[in-house]
Amino acid sequence: MMKGSSVWSVRYHVGTDDFMTPLPEGWSIRSTVWSIVLGEREDDSFLVINLFGKALEYNLISKNLREMYDMGSNQL
């Protein structure tokens, strides 16, 4: 590698079909990735996603989805 340069590589490819529900044609879902969290072990890495007014944790390896917080409620 040349001095003073950097290279990006793709480590994870996340298909949104894994966690988005199918909607009627013409509908769309808006989601926002808030954070990419890389754990000490690869199994601990996840995305924090804002979807449907909820903060969700999406595990990059197991592809499990877990609700972290419902912004419509006042409970953690």
C-alpha positions in Angstrom: 0.0 0.0 0.0 1.3 3.5 -0.8 2.3 5.7 2.1 -0.5 8.1 3.1 -3.3 6.1 1.5 -6.1 4.0 3.0 -8.3 1.2 1.7 -11.8 0.3 2.6 -13.0 -3.3 2.5 -16.5 -4.7 2.8 -16.8 -6.9 5.9 -20.5 -7.4 6.1 -23.3 -7.2 3.5 -26.7 -6.6 5.1 -29.8 -7.3 3.1 -32.6 -5.2 4.4 -35.0 -8.0 3.3 -33.8 -9.9 6.4 -35.7 -7.5 8.7 -38.1 -5.5 6.6 -41.7 -6.8 6.2 -43.1 -7.0 2.8 -45.5 -4.2 2.0 -48.0 -3.6 -0.8 -46.5 -2.4 -4.0 -45.8 1.4 -4.0 -45.4 1.5 -0.2 -42.0 2.2 1.3 -40.4 1.9 4.7 -38.0 4.5 6.0 -35.3 3.3 8.3 -32.1 4.8 9.6 -28.9 3.1 10.7 -27.9 4.9 13.9 -24.7 3.0 14.7 -22.5 0.1 13.7 -21.2 -1.6 16.9 -18.2 -3.9 16.5 -17.8 -6.2 19.5 -14.7 -7.9 20.8 -15.9 -11.1 19.0 -17.4 -11.1 15.6 -20.6 -12.6 17.0 -21.1 -9.5 19.1 -21.3 -7.0 16.2 -24.6 -5.4 15.4 -26.4 -2.4 13.8 -28.7 -0.1 15.7 -31.6 0.8 13.4 -34.5 3.2 13.8 -37.5 1.4 12.2 -41.2 2.1 12.9 -40.3 4.4 15.8 -38.3 1.7 17.6 -34.6 1.3 18.2 -33.7 -2.2 17.0 -30.5 -4.2 17.4 -29.7 -6.3 14.3 -27.0 -8.9 14.8 -24.7 -9.0 11.7 -23.8 -12.7 12.1 -27.0 -14.4 13.4 -29.3 -11.9 11.6 -31.5 -11.8 14.7 -33.5 -8.6 15.4 -34.2 -7.4 18.9 -36.2 -4.4 20.1 -34.0 -2.2 22.3 -36.3 0.8 22.9 -39.8 1.9 21.8 -39.7 5.6 21.2 -43.5 5.7 21.5 -43.3 4.6 25.1 -41.3 6.2 27.9 -39.8 2.9 29.2 -36.2 1.7 28.7 
